[in-house]
Amino acid sequence: MSSRLEIHPGTPERWADLSALFGPSGAYGNCWCMWWRTTEAEFSRGVGSGARKGAGNRRALKRIVDSGRVPGLLAYVGGRPVGWCSVAPREEFGRLERSRTLARVDDCSVWSIVCFFVDRAHRGEGVGSALLRAAVRHATRRGARIVEGYPVEGGTRAPATASYMGLRSMFEEAGFREVARRGARPIMRYVARGRGAEAAGARSPSEARGGRT
């Protein structure tokens, strides 16, 4: 599957593709990938009710895209959008900043990967893992030294609604290492090679695979 995938930033010209991928339910329960970016009250208003469920969250995400900020990456197969990964500087995700269990480990500048959404027909094909690797490249090319993830423990058959932040095995394969845990989810980090990896406790992807490339 990885050889057939194309991955691109979520820019304004790709909004129609993102909207089509999320579908009428806005990805997960009309969230439109705004859960980590909002307060509980803001999210509840965004979800709304009636025939236009999720309209507020949809508008909020579109405003981010239209502003020129890139809230994440889209994966394509044959020109059709099949997957999404949300990645941005950690400070854009207010719920992370307010979380006790996922609070900052230190005062380092960090980018965070907080969500994956893969079309049902392409789940189990490695789309999420490919998006994760692309998210690391996207962040480091924009100056990120540390990229964090907050995956769920468990096997590959975990329900999508439970594993939307990714699986631990995905992150380990991509070179992430657990650096803190205050609850059920680990805080895992990838540190760009040559930028203090030993101090932050991370490994490169090749090191994570036992030196294989």
N, C-alpha and C positions, 0 to 999 in steps of 0.2 A: 504493500500500500504506500509506503513512504516515497517510492519512486514516482508514484502517480500524483502525489500531493503537491499543490502550490500553496504557499502561505504568504499573505499580504497584510499590511497594516489596515486597521479599520478607519479608513479615510472617508470624507464626504461622498466621493463618487461610488463608494461601496456600501452606502447606507441601505440601499434597496436589497442587496444581498444579505446583509446582517438582519434586516427586518424579515426577510423570507425565511432565513434559517431559524430565527426565534419563533416564528409562526404566531398564530392567534393567542397562544398562551404566554407569549413573551419569555420564552425559555422555560424557567421554573416558576410556576405560580404567578405569572404576570410581573416577575421581578425586573425584566429587561436589564439584568446585570447591574442594578442600582442598590442592592442590599448593603454592600459594604461602603457605599458612598453616601449614605443617608442616615438620618436619625430614625428611630422607630416611628415617630409621628409623621415624618416626611414620607417614609416608605409606605405607611398605611394609607396616607392620602394618595400616593402615587398608584397604589394597587387599585383603590376605588372599588366600585361595584357596578352592577347593571351591565348593559350591553357594551360599555366601553371600559371594561376592566383593564387595568394596567396602562391606561392612556397617559397618566401623569408620569409614570416611570419611563414610558416610551419617549415622551417629549424631553424628559431630563437627559436621557442618553443621547438623543439626537442633538440637543444643544451642545453637549460635550464634543460630539463628532464634528458638528458644523463649526465649532470654534477653532478647529485645527489641531486640538489635542487628540492623541491616539489612545483610546481606552483599552485597546486590545488588538488581537490578530485574528484573521479569518483564514480557515483552511478550505481549499477547493479541490474537487476531483472532477476532471472533465469540464471545468468552467462552472461547476455547481457548488455553492457553499455547503460544507458538510461539518464544520467545526469552528469553535470560538474559544479563545483564551483571553482572560482579562489580566493585563499587566500594566503597571504604572508606578510612579514613585509612591512610596508607602503613605505619605502625607495626604494623598488624594482619597484614601480610604478611611474616613472618619471613624467607622466602627472599629477598625483595627487600633486606631490611636486611643480609643476609649475603652478597649477591651482589657480586662484584668488578666485573662489567661493567655492572650496573644499580645500583651504589652511589649514595648520595645525591649530588646535584650541589652542594648547599649545606645550610645548617641551617634553611632555610625549612620551615614546616609544609606538608605536601602530602597530598592524597588521590590514590589510585592506581586506575587501571582495568586489571585484569589478565586478564580472561577474557570471552569471548563464546561462547555456545552457541545455535545456531538450529536449529530443527526442519528436517530434510532437505527437507521439502516446501515450505519457505518461504525457502530459501537463494537469494540473488541477487535478493531483492525489496526490499532496503533496510532490513530489520529491524535488522541490526547498526548501521547508521548512525543509525537512530532511537533505539536504545538508548544509543548513545554520547552523543548530544545530551541525552537525558534524564538520563544519569549525570552530566553536567556540571551540569545544573540541580539535580539532587539534592544534589550535593556543595556547590555554592556556596550553596544555600539553608540549608545546615547549617554555614555559616561558612567553607568552604574558600576560600582565596585562589588556590591553585594546584592544578590537577588534572593528573596525569601519566599518560602512556600509553607503552607499549613495543611498538609494532606491528612486524610483519614487513614487509620490503620485498617488492614483487611485485605482480602483477596480481590482478584479482578472481577468477580461476580457481584461486587457490592452494587446496590441500586444506584442509578445515576443521581437521584435526589440526595443520597447519602454521601456520594463520592464526588460531588461537584467541585470540590477544592482539590481534587486529584488524589491518587493513591500514593502511599509512602514508597512503594516499589518503583513507581514511575520516577519519583524524585531521586531516589538512591541511584537508579540507573543513569540519571542525567548528571550525577556528580554532587548532589546535595547531601549534607550531613546534618543530623540533629544537633542543635546547639542549646536548646532549652525546651522545657516542658512544664507547664503549670496546670495541665488538665488532660483531656482525652487526646487532643491534637498536639503533635510535636511542632516546634518551630524549626524549620530546616533551612540551611543556607548553602548557596553556591557563591564562591568568591572567585572573581576573575584571576586567572593565573598571573603571578608576578605582582599582585596588589595586596599582599598581606594575607595570603590564604592560610598560612600556618596559624597566625594569630586569631583568625576568625573561625578556624576549625572546619574548613571545607576542602574538598578534593576536586580535581578536574575530572571530566567525564572518563578519560582514559584511566586515571588512577582508580576511579570507582569501579571499573570493570577489570581490575587486576592488571593494569598496564596494557590491555589490548586496545587497539585503535579501530 
